[in-house]
Amino acid sequence: MNEGELAEMSKLAIERSFKAGEFVFWEGDAPDYFYIVVEGRIKVLKHSSLGKEFIIAFFDSGEMFGEVAVFEGKPYPASAQAVADTKVLVIKKGDFLSFLSGHPQVALGIINMLGGRLRDAQGRLKDLAGERVEQRLARTLLMLSSKLGPTLPFTRQEIADMAG
């Protein structure tokens, strides 16, 4: 998104703050909003039938989340929780979809980003199905360090949850 498009989209948004541990939305909620992290960190997670937390993704400043459910028109497939005190831009579903219909380059950029996320998810699924825990942990640490640098802002439990 260029500066003008970002400024135009920002006019549609309201800023909300979430304390660490507070949920932005729950799995199964209606997808009424699209979100962009302004400051802080959001984790998207699911719980197994045994109550084990499985971290799907983390989103940092400038990253968007909640868009898949908005596009599908189906309930959020996972929950989103603030990891630290976090500010997000919240955009109503209808406003977001109208914005995209008038800005096809932004829509194509989002499709490209979603394609990358899908490719990453397929890789993670392959890893979960066929690799030993040590290999999954090593791959997770390499992925995180390439994205965030050598100092990782996660607990051991969060890293274990990401590795599966």
N, C-alpha and C positions, 0 to 999 in steps of 0.2 A: 504494500500500500504506500502511495506517495503521501507527502505532507498534507496536501489538499484533501485527499480522500480520508485520511486519518482525522483531520479536523472536522470534516463533514460528518463522519461516523460518530465522533465524540459528542456532537450536538444532540445525537439521538440517545445518548447514554446518561445514566445517573451513576454516581460513584457510591459504592457501599464499602463499609469496613467490616472485617470479620476478625475476631480474636482467635489466637492459636487454639486449635481444637474445635472451633465452631464449624458447623456444616453449612455450605453454600446451598446445596440441594442433596436430596436423598435418592437413592436408587428407587425407581418407580414413580417419582414425582412427574407431573406434567411438564413438558419442555417449553415453558413460557418465555424463557430468557436465554440469551447468548452472553458469554462473559469474556472479558479481557483482563488479565492480571496487570495492575498498575504497579504494585509494590508488594513484596512478600512472596509466598509460595503456596500453591494449592496442590494437594494430592488427590488423585482420582482412584477410588478403591472399591473392591467388592468383598463380601464376606462369604466364605464357604458355608455349606450346611452345618459344619461343625464349629462355625464361628471364627475360623482362621481368616485373618485379614490378608488380602492379596492386592498389592499396589499395582495398578495398571500404568500410571504415569504421574509425573510431577510437572507442574507448569509454573514458570517464573515470569518476571516482569516482561511485558510485551507479548506474551503468548496467550492464545485463545483456547477456550474449552467450552463444552456444552453444545457445540455446533452440530454434531452428528444427530443428536436427538431432535434438534430444531429442524434439520433437513428432513429427517424421517417422519416427523410428526408422531413419534412413539415416545413413551416415557423414558426418562434418563436411564441408561442401562447400568449405571454405577453411581456411587455417591461422590461428592466433591467436598473436601475438608481443608480448612486453612491449617497449614503446618506451623506458621508463625503469624503474627499480626499482619493482616493482608488487606490491601485495597484492590477492588476490582471495578471495572466499568460494566454495568448491567444494561443490556439493550433488549427491548421487547422483541419477541419473535417476529411479529409482523413488520416492525420497523427495520429489523435486520434483513429480512427477505426482500422488502421493497428497495432497500439500499442496494443490495446485490443485483437486483434486476436492472437498476440504472447504472451499475458499475461492473460490466462484464469482466474487466481485467482483474478486479478484486476477487470476483467469483472464481476465475481461473486460478488465481494464486492460492485460494483456499482449497480448491480441488487438488492442486499440486501438493500442498502441505498434507492433506488427508491421504493422498497416495503414499507419501513417505511414511506416515504413521501406520498405514496398513501394511506396508512392507516390513516395518519394524515389528509389528504385532505378529506377522507370519513367521519372522525369524525367531521371536521369543517362543512361539508355540512349538516350533521345531526343536528348539533348545530344551524346552520342558519335557518334550516327549522322548528325546533321544540322548540327552547328555547327563552325565553324573553331576551331582550337586557342586563339586569342585569346579567343573568346567563352566557351569551356569554362573557361579559366583565370579569366576575370573572374567567371563564375558561381560557380566553386569558392571564390574569395577572398571574394565577398560572403556565401556560405553560411557559411563558416568564421568570418568576422568577426561575423556576426549571432549565431552560437552562442557564440563564445569571446571576442569583443571585438577591439579593433584590433591587439593584439600576439599574433601567432600562434606557437605553440610547435612549429612544424614546419620542417624543412629545405626548401630549394627543391626538392630531389628528391622529397620526400614530397608536396609540393603538386602537382608535375608528375604524379606517379603517381596522385593523386586526380583530377586534371583529365582524365587519360587522354591 
